[in-house]
Amino acid sequence: MSKITADDVRKVAKLARLDLPEAKIATYTGQLERILDYVAHLETVDTEGVAATTRAVEVVNVCREDLVTPTDVREELLNEAPQREGDFIRVPKIVAS
């Protein structure tokens, strides 16, 4: 007896907001059944003593150190703005009154 029925597939498709054609329901029923069988098989694997991990491959941070460096391009950058008002960039009002 199958664990997954065609009605189960329709319900999951509805919950996931998937528009599955009726002709594919039987195909997906079999596929989901095989997936659940595989998960059940994985549950039998002895993982005692295996450290928990979030990735199969170790990830190393390749970012450089964040260093503050003084710069003298402030005037140059302010001059690039479409509208400047003193030491500030003038922008259009975005809040309606």
N, C-alpha and C positions, 0 to 999 in steps of 0.2 A: 504494500500500500504506500502510495506516494505521500510525502509530508507536505508538499506544495500542490495546491489545486489551481485550476484555472481561475476560480473565484479569488484566490489569494493574489494571483498575479494581477487581476483586474483591480483589486483593492489597493495594492501597492502602487500601481500605475496611477490610480486616481489620486492617492495621497501625494505622489510625486508630481502630479499634474502633467503626466505623460499621456499623449494620445496614441495608444497602441492599436494598430489594426487587429481586428479579431482573428485574422489569419495567422498572426504571429504569436498569439496567446499560448498555443501548444508548444511552440519552440521555446519561448521564454520560461514556461513551466518546467520543461526538462532541464534547461540551463540553470535555473535557480535551484532545482533539486540537486544537481551535480555540485553546485557551489556549496550548498549546505552540507552535503556529504563530505566534501573536502575540508570544510571547517571542522566538522566532527572528527575527521581523521587528524587534523592538526591539534585538536584538544587532547589527543592521546600521547603526544610527544612529551617526553620528560624534560622539563625546563628547570628542574631543581638545581640550584647553584649557578644558574646563568644570570648574569647581571642584566638588569633592565636597561634598555636603550631606546632612543627615539629615532635613530638613524642607522642604516646598515653600513654606511661609510662615514668615517670620522670627518667632521667639518672643522676647518681651521680658519680663524678670522684673518683675513688678508688686508684689513684696513690699516692705514698708517696711524701713528699716534696723532692725536689732535693737539696741535701746537698753536699758540697765539703768536702771530708775527705782525709787527707793526708795518703799516703801509702808508704811503703818502699820495694815494690816488683819490682821496675824498672829493676834492674839487672836480677832478676829471669825471668821476661817477655822477656827481650832482649835475654837472653840465650836460650829461647825456639824457636827463629826464625831460619829458615833453614840456613840463612847466616847473619852474623852480621858484621858491619863495625863501630867500635867505639861505639858511643851512638845511632846508627841508624841501621835499618834493611835494608839489601841490597836486592833489587828486580831486576828481569830481565828488560831490556829495552823494552818498549812497543811501542815506537814511531819510525816509520821507517824514515830513512833519504832519 
